[in-house]
Amino acid sequence: MTKISASDISKLRELTGAGMMDCKKALEEAQGDFEAAQDWLRKKGISKAAKREDREAREGVVVSKTNADQTKGVVVALNCETDFVARNDNFIAMTNKIADIALANMPASLEDLLALPYEGSVTIGEKVGEQNGIIGEKVELSRYEPLSAAQLLVYNHSNNKRSVLVAFNKKDAAFEQAGKDVAMQIAAMNPVSVSKDDIDPAVVAKEIEIGKELARNEGKAEDMLEKIAMGRLNKFFQENTLLSQKFVKNNDQTVDQYLKSLDKELTVTAFKHIAL
């Protein structure tokens, strides 16, 4: 049997919200495979939190910025080990400067961003590397997300640990508040995609499989499993895709209905959301 360490159990517990013994059992059943262990917990109805791939960073600063005409934007995350460093004015200023450089150049990838000049002949990557010795803890530029659209709006949370960039298909000064509202919706409700059409078919297939297994464990008849699983899948879409979510400022309408009330053609084309 695969040896399961206490740190592995703690990591799975943090990812899922399940109890220690349940996490140990799941890892044993999955032979140490974390993704399979999470699926095992969900099929047993134990897992309390869905896996989120973009929730790995512990401390640091995240910031979103757009250019003057709101057609280009970036989100960057600079990581560190302690909140003490993350709250330092110099660390915050450095994150903002990196975001400014990213916005001015719109590099295609994080690697390209790290290669850009920070000051003089020193690159961003070199500047970030210097901080490890200066600060005395690990510093890493972990995330960079560029975005272009007809109109981009941002939401930067007051603690610098969560930031959202949301893209509209149309531009109008009247959409400013709507963009901020939708960005805050994303920060609060954490959708996995804009709509169900954007979700990886493999994820959909997995949700159906989990739905069937849950129904089977509840004692439902085999000929009802597909129907029950599809019902759970639709609920998954309603809760986890932005346009189908209930609008937090008015639960009587979805986000899509809210946007259509402003302009019948208005919609969200993409979003970027980074949280530490």
C-alpha positions in Angstrom: 0.0 0.0 0.0 1.2 3.5 -0.8 2.5 5.3 2.3 0.4 8.4 3.1 2.1 11.2 5.0 0.4 13.5 7.4 1.3 16.5 5.1 -0.5 14.7 2.2 -3.6 14.3 4.4 -3.4 18.0 5.5 -3.1 19.1 1.9 -6.1 17.1 0.8 -8.1 18.4 3.7 -7.3 22.0 2.8 -8.3 21.3 -0.8 -11.6 19.6 0.0 -12.7 20.6 3.5 -13.2 16.9 4.3 -12.2 15.4 7.7 -8.7 14.0 8.4 -9.7 10.3 8.5 -11.8 10.7 5.3 -8.8 12.3 3.6 -6.5 9.5 4.7 -9.0 6.9 3.5 -9.4 8.7 0.1 -5.6 8.9 -0.4 -5.2 5.2 0.4 -8.0 4.3 -2.0 -6.4 6.5 -4.7 -2.9 5.2 -3.9 -1.7 8.7 -3.2 -3.2 10.4 -6.3 -4.7 13.7 -5.2 -7.1 14.2 -8.1 -8.4 10.7 -7.8 -8.7 11.1 -4.0 -10.8 14.3 -4.5 -13.0 12.4 -6.9 -13.4 9.6 -4.4 -14.5 12.1 -1.7 -17.0 13.8 -4.0 -18.5 10.5 -5.0 -19.0 9.6 -1.4 -20.6 13.0 -0.8 -17.8 14.0 1.7 -15.9 16.7 -0.1 -17.1 20.2 0.8 -15.1 22.2 -1.7 -14.5 21.8 -5.4 -10.9 21.8 -6.6 -9.8 25.2 -7.8 -6.6 25.2 -9.9 -5.8 28.9 -9.4 -5.9 28.8 -5.6 -2.2 27.7 -4.8 -0.5 30.9 -3.6 -0.3 31.6 0.1 0.7 35.2 0.6 1.5 38.2 -1.7 -0.1 40.8 -3.8 -2.4 40.6 -6.8 -3.4 43.6 -8.9 -5.3 44.2 -12.1 -4.9 47.2 -14.4 -6.2 48.4 -17.7 -5.0 51.0 -20.2 -6.7 54.4 -20.6 -9.3 53.3 -23.1 -10.0 50.0 -21.2 -9.3 47.8 -24.2 -6.2 46.0 -22.7 -5.6 44.7 -19.2 -3.5 42.5 -17.1 -3.6 40.7 -13.8 -0.3 39.9 -12.0 0.4 38.1 -8.7 3.7 38.5 -6.8 4.0 35.8 -4.1 5.9 35.8 -0.8 5.9 33.6 2.3 4.4 35.9 4.9 1.6 38.5 5.2 4.1 40.8 6.9 6.1 41.1 3.6 2.9 41.3 1.5 1.7 44.3 3.4 5.0 46.2 3.0 4.7 49.3 0.8 7.8 48.5 -1.2 6.5 45.0 -2.0 3.1 46.5 -3.1 4.8 49.1 -5.2 7.0 46.5 -6.9 3.9 44.5 -7.8 2.2 47.6 -9.3 5.4 48.5 -11.3 5.5 45.0 -12.7 1.8 45.3 -13.7 2.6 48.7 -15.4 5.4 47.1 -17.4 3.1 44.2 -18.4 0.4 46.5 -19.5 2.7 48.7 -21.5 4.2 45.6 -23.3 1.4 43.0 -23.2 3.8 40.0 -23.3 2.3 36.7 -24.4 3.4 34.7 -21.4 4.8 34.8 -17.9 8.2 33.8 -19.2 8.1 36.7 -21.6 7.1 39.1 -18.8 10.0 37.9 -16.6 12.4 38.7 -19.5 11.3 42.3 -19.8 13.5 45.1 -18.3 12.5 46.3 -14.8 15.1 49.1 -14.5 18.2 49.6 -16.5 19.7 46.3 -17.6 17.9 44.4 -14.8 15.0 42.2 -16.0 11.8 41.6 -14.0 13.0 38.0 -13.4 16.3 39.2 -12.0 14.6 41.8 -9.8 12.2 39.3 -8.4 15.2 36.9 -7.7 17.1 39.7 -5.9 14.2 40.0 -3.4 14.9 36.5 -2.1 18.1 37.6 -0.6 17.0 41.1 0.4 13.7 40.1 2.1 15.0 36.8 3.4 12.1 34.6 2.1 11.0 33.2 -1.2 9.5 35.7 -3.6 8.0 34.6 -6.9 6.1 36.2 -9.8 3.6 33.3 -10.0 0.8 34.5 -12.3 0.3 36.8 -15.2 -2.9 37.0 -17.2 -3.4 39.4 -20.2 -6.7 40.2 -21.7 -8.1 42.4 -24.6 -11.7 43.3 -25.3 -14.1 46.0 -26.3 -14.2 47.1 -22.7 -12.4 45.8 -19.6 -13.3 46.6 -16.0 -11.3 45.7 -12.8 -11.9 44.8 -9.2 -9.0 44.9 -6.8 -9.9 43.8 -3.3 -8.8 46.1 -0.5 -6.4 43.5 1.0 -4.5 43.1 -2.3 -5.1 39.3 -2.2 -7.9 39.0 -4.8 -8.3 40.7 -8.2 -10.6 40.3 -11.2 -10.5 41.5 -14.8 -13.8 41.2 -16.7 -14.3 41.7 -20.5 -17.5 43.0 -22.2 -18.3 42.6 -25.9 -19.4 46.2 -26.1 -18.2 49.5 -24.8 -20.2 52.3 -23.2 -19.5 54.6 -20.3 -22.9 53.4 -19.0 -21.4 49.9 -18.5 -18.8 51.0 -16.0 -20.9 50.2 -12.9 -22.1 46.9 -14.5 -18.5 45.9 -15.1 -17.6 46.6 -11.5 -20.7 44.7 -10.3 -19.9 41.7 -12.4 -16.2 41.7 -11.4 -17.3 41.7 -7.7 -19.7 38.9 -8.5 -16.8 36.9 -9.9 -14.7 37.6 -6.8 -17.5 36.6 -4.4 -19.0 33.6 -6.3 -15.9 32.3 -8.0 -17.4 30.9 -11.2 -15.3 28.4 -13.2 -16.2 29.8 -16.6 -18.4 32.4 -18.4 -21.0 29.9 -19.5 -21.5 26.1 -19.7 -20.2 26.2 -23.3 -16.8 27.1 -22.0 -16.4 24.2 -19.6 -14.1 21.4 -20.7 -16.2 18.3 -21.9 -14.0 16.2 -19.6 -15.2 18.2 -16.6 -18.8 17.8 -17.7 -18.3 14.0 -18.1 -16.7 13.8 -14.6 -19.6 15.7 -13.0 -22.1 13.3 -14.7 -20.1 10.3 -13.4 -20.0 11.8 -9.9 -23.7 12.6 -10.0 -24.5 9.0 -10.9 -22.3 7.6 -8.2 -23.8 9.9 -5.6 -27.3 8.8 -6.7 -26.3 5.1 -6.6 -24.9 5.5 -3.1 -28.2 7.1 -2.1 -30.0 4.0 -3.2 -31.6 5.3 -6.3 -32.7 2.9 -9.1 -30.2 2.3 -11.9 -32.6 3.5 -14.6 -32.9 6.9 -12.8 -29.2 7.6 -12.4 -28.8 9.4 -15.7 -31.7 11.7 -15.1 -30.6 12.5 -11.6 -27.0 13.1 -12.7 -28.2 15.5 -15.4 -30.3 17.4 -12.9 -27.2 17.8 -10.7 -25.2 18.8 -13.7 -27.7 21.6 -14.5 -27.4 22.8 -10.9 -23.6 22.7 -11.2 -23.9 25.0 -14.3 -26.2 27.4 -12.4 -23.9 27.7 -9.5 -20.5 27.7 -11.3 -20.9 29.5 -14.6 -21.0 33.3 -14.4 -23.9 34.1 -16.7 -26.1 31.5 -15.1 -25.4 32.5 -11.5 -27.9 34.5 -9.5 -26.8 38.1 -9.5 -25.6 38.9 -6.0 -27.2 42.4 -6.0 -30.6 41.0 -7.1 -31.3 37.3 -6.7 -34.4 37.6 -8.8 -32.3 37.7 -12.0 -29.2 35.9 -13.3 -26.1 37.8 -14.3 -27.0 37.3 -17.9 -30.5 38.8 -17.3 -28.9 41.7 -15.5 -26.6 42.5 -18.4 -29.5 42.1 -20.9 -31.5 44.6 -18.9 -28.9 47.2 -19.7 -28.3 46.3 -23.3 -29.9 43.3 -25.1 -26.6 42.4 -26.7 -24.3 43.0 -23.7 -22.4 40.0 -22.4 -19.2 38.9 -20.8 -16.7 37.4 -23.2 -14.0 36.4 -20.7 -12.7 37.0 -17.2 -9.5 36.6 -15.3 -9.6 35.9 -11.5 -6.6 35.4 -9.3 -6.9 35.0 -5.5 -4.3 34.1 -2.9 
